Amino acid sequence: MITGLHLKLFVLSVFLLFAMSIKAAEVPKLNAWVIDETKTLSKQQLNSISQKLARHEQNTSDQFVVLIIKTLGHESIDKYAIKVFNEWQLGQPDKKNGLLIVIAKDDHKLRIEVGNDLKNKITDPVVKKIIKRNITPLINQNDYFHAIDITVDKLISKTTVSHANIKTLIPNWPISLALICSLFALIIPFSLYFLSTRFFKKQLTLKKCYLIYFIPSIALSLILLNLFGSSIKSNTVTLIYCLTITLTSYINAGVLIFIVCYIKKITKKAS
């Protein structure tokens, strides 16, 4: 005779066997920029997206990978994406500049996992906006290729703009700094020279005014170069380049001041 307890135990056993039969999704081998285990994308579509991601990695060192699986099993999309991201160790060895797009086709779930070094460029609001506006509407239309392709373009644009801004700053800001230093190197010594009659008993010479200004201003320039250089992640070569331009500007200003002094001395002798 089957009692209610036996029936409950039987149902529980069946449930446990069913749960055990549903395995968590395995992590595939990383052998391409786009891994499609569902055969959703054609060969041409795979090559198109892969070439785009390979070119981006070559230009910026950021490693983007797309993974399409059939189902997650009993695992959440968040845990699976983190597991894949960590196991693949996406990004360069000395950086955390990897990005993973995971799509679980049968579960209708997706996630974009972003490495720490990219989170200041690809923020959570940016990811949510891309998923809402670009991926979800196209996947609902069963257009996986354009959903992924447009998403890749959007994500690449977010990182390449940042790289472009740094490249634009490097040649421009040292020249601006050098011009500012040159202007101060000319104005301040002359100002000290003309004001010395009011603040000092003996009038300072133009040479002394220049030397008084030169030493502390060079120290200040070095501090600014280090602070400004590190803020844009500038390398040693760029800092040397900036320092050379700045020092050259001071030397040019000094030469001009000494020429003025020399002309003034000749004029006095002639009179």
WOJOCOR-V94494 format. One record per residue. N is the residue number from 1. RES is the residue in one letter. OMEGA is omega in whole degrees, -180 to 180 (none if undefined). Layout:
{{N,RES,OMEGA} {N,RES,OMEGA}}
This chain:
{{1,M,-178} {2,I,179} {3,T,178} {4,G,180} {5,L,179} {6,H,-180} {7,L,180} {8,K,179} {9,L,179} {10,F,180} {11,V,180} {12,L,179} {13,S,179} {14,V,-180} {15,F,-180} {16,L,178} {17,L,178} {18,F,-180} {19,A,180} {20,M,-179} {21,S,179} {22,I,-178} {23,K,173} {24,A,-180} {25,A,180} {26,E,178} {27,V,-180} {28,P,179} {29,K,179} {30,L,-178} {31,N,180} {32,A,178} {33,W,176} {34,V,179} {35,I,-178} {36,D,-179} {37,E,-177} {38,T,-178} {39,K,-179} {40,T,-177} {41,L,176} {42,S,180} {43,K,179} {44,Q,179} {45,Q,177} {46,L,-179} {47,N,-179} {48,S,-180} {49,I,-179} {50,S,179} {51,Q,179} {52,K,-180} {53,L,178} {54,A,179} {55,R,179} {56,H,179} {57,E,179} {58,Q,-177} {59,N,-171} {60,T,-174} {61,S,176} {62,D,-178} {63,Q,178} {64,F,179} {65,V,178} {66,V,179} {67,L,176} {68,I,178} {69,I,-179} {70,K,-178} {71,T,180} {72,L,-172} {73,G,-180} {74,H,-176} {75,E,177} {76,S,-180} {77,I,-179} {78,D,-178} {79,K,-179} {80,Y,-180} {81,A,179} {82,I,180} {83,K,179} {84,V,-178} {85,F,-178} {86,N,-179} {87,E,178} {88,W,-178} {89,Q,-177} {90,L,-177} {91,G,180} {92,Q,-176} {93,P,-178} {94,D,-179} {95,K,173} {96,K,-174} {97,N,176} {98,G,177} {99,L,-178} {100,L,173} {101,I,-180} {102,V,176} {103,I,174} {104,A,-168} {105,K,-176} {106,D,-179} {107,D,-178} {108,H,179} {109,K,178} {110,L,178} {111,R,173} {112,I,180} {113,E,-173} {114,V,177} {115,G,-175} {116,N,-177} {117,D,180} {118,L,-174} {119,K,176} {120,N,178} {121,K,179} {122,I,-176} {123,T,178} {124,D,177} {125,P,178} {126,V,180} {127,V,-180} {128,K,180} {129,K,179} {130,I,180} {131,I,-176} {132,K,-173} {133,R,-172} {134,N,-173} {135,I,-172} {136,T,-179} {137,P,-178} {138,L,177} {139,I,176} {140,N,176} {141,Q,-179} {142,N,179} {143,D,-175} {144,Y,-178} {145,F,-178} {146,H,177} {147,A,-180} {148,I,-176} {149,D,180} {150,I,178} {151,T,178} {152,V,178} {153,D,-179} {154,K,-178} {155,L,178} {156,I,-179} {157,S,-180} {158,K,-179} {159,T,-178} {160,T,176} {161,V,180} {162,S,178} {163,H,180} {164,A,180} {165,N,179} {166,I,-179} {167,K,178} {168,T,-179} {169,L,-172} {170,I,180} {171,P,-173} {172,N,-172} {173,W,176} {174,P,180} {175,I,178} {176,S,179} {177,L,-180} {178,A,179} {179,L,178} {180,I,179} {181,C,179} {182,S,-180} {183,L,178} {184,F,-180} {185,A,178} {186,L,-173} {187,I,-172} {188,I,178} {189,P,179} {190,F,179} {191,S,177} {192,L,-178} {193,Y,-177} {194,F,-180} {195,L,-176} {196,S,179} {197,T,-179} {198,R,-174} {199,F,180} {200,F,179} {201,K,179} {202,K,-178} {203,Q,178} {204,L,175} {205,T,-179} {206,L,179} {207,K,180} {208,K,178} {209,C,180} {210,Y,-179} {211,L,177} {212,I,-178} {213,Y,-170} {214,F,-172} {215,I,180} {216,P,-179} {217,S,176} {218,I,178} {219,A,179} {220,L,179} {221,S,179} {222,L,178} {223,I,180} {224,L,179} {225,L,179} {226,N,180} {227,L,-177} {228,F,-179} {229,G,-179} {230,S,-178} {231,S,177} {232,I,178} {233,K,-179} {234,S,-180} {235,N,-176} {236,T,-179} {237,V,-180} {238,T,179} {239,L,177} {240,I,178} {241,Y,180} {242,C,-179} {243,L,179} {244,T,179} {245,I,-178} {246,T,179} {247,L,178} {248,T,-180} {249,S,178} {250,Y,-180} {251,I,179} {252,N,179} {253,A,179} {254,G,178} {255,V,180} {256,L,180} {257,I,180} {258,F,176} {259,I,178} {260,V,179} {261,C,-179} {262,Y,178} {263,I,179} {264,K,-179} {265,K,179} {266,I,-180} {267,T,180} {268,K,179} {269,K,-179} {270,A,179} {271,S,none}}
